[in-house]
């Protein structure tokens, strides 16, 4: 196993064991739910928009390490971003997963999401990695 692969696995396991923003917001302006019936992953997202910017974002989830880690990473990455910026980042993530070139790398500004790059080799797990993103963006105003 390469050092980079091991680092990515450690990031995923860390976010799964100690997820960031794993809570229900007391005061929120939006909420979304996602479900992956194929594997049983479930996520609930809570966010607060202030002047069109995500000022807080939290989640609760049951499911695999990939879906929980992705939701945790997402809550950190999207704080301070607009919904449009969030949609752009999701489109870049989906573009990476859809690219048939196994040598293509995920763009650097996607931060810890790079840890999910190994999911590309397992297309059935892409839904796990994007579940929280869809729950947010399909329900955001």
N, C-alpha and C positions, 0 to 999 in steps of 0.2 A: 504494500500500500504506500502510495506516495505521501510525502509530508503534507502537501496541499490537501489531498483527500482526507487525511487524518485530521487536519485542522478544520476542514469543513464539517466532518462528522462531529467533532467536539463542539463546534458552534451550534449545530442542530440539537445535540443532546443537552447542551447548556440551556438553550432557549426552551426546550421541552421540559426540563426539570425545574427551571427557575424562570418561568415566562415573565417578560416585562409587561406591565399594565394589565395583569390578570385580575380583573375586578369588574364590578358594575359601577358605572358612574352614577353618583347621586343626582346630578343635574345634567341632562343630556338633551340635545336638540334632534338627534336621530338615532335610529336603531335598525339593525339588519340581522337577519338570520341566514345561515347557510347549512346545507345538509348534503352529504354525499352518500346516497343509499347503497352504493356499491361496497363501501368499506365501513360505513357507520359513523364517519366523522360528522360532528355537529359544532357549529360556532355561532355565538351571539356577539355582535359588536355594538358598542355604544360610543357615540361621538358628540362632540360639542363644536359647533361652528360659530365663529365670531368674525363678523365682517368678511364672510366668505372663506375664512381660513380655519383649518382643523386645529383647534386650540387644545383639545384633549381627545384621546382615543383609547378605549379599553375593550377587553374581550373576556369571554368565558368560553371554554371549549371542552369537548370530549373527542378523543380520536388519537390518531397516530402522531408520532413525533414530528413528522414533516408538516402536518397541518397546524399543529400547535406552535412549532418553531416559526413557521411562516407568518402566522398571526402575530406572534410576539415581535418579530422583526418589523413587520408592517406598522405596528403601532408606534414604534420608535422612528421609523423612516418618514412617516406621513405627518407627524406632528409639525405644524407650521406651514403645511402645504395646502393649496386650494384643491377642490375636487377635480378641477381640470388637470392640475399637475399630478394628482394621484392617478387619474385615468391614463395619462401619458406614461407614467411609470409601469402601470399594469400592462399597457400595450407593448412596452419594451420587454417586459418579462415574458409575455406570451409570444412575442416575436422570437426571442431567444429559444424558447422551448420548441417552436415550430420549425426553426432553421434545421435543415437536414444535415448540415455540415457539423460533424462531431468535434471539429477543431475550433469552432467559433467560441469566443469567450463572452461571458456576460459583461455588460458595460459597468465600469468602475463605480459610477455614481449610484448604483443599486445597493451599495454597502454590503451588509451581512447577507443580503439575498443571494450573493454569490455562493454561499454555502449550499444553496439548493440546486446548484448547477448539475449535480449528479442525477437529479430527478429526470433530466432530459433522456437518459438511457432507459427510463421506465415510464413510457407514455401514460400508463394507467395511473401513475402517481401525480401527474400534472394537476389533476383536479384537487388533490390533497394540498398541493403547494399554492393553489390559487383560490381556494375556497373562501378564505376570509376576505380577500380582495374583492371577489364578486359580491359577497354579502354587503360590503360597504358600498361599492359603486353602483349596484343595482337598486340601492335604497336611498342613496344620498340625493339631495336636492341640487 
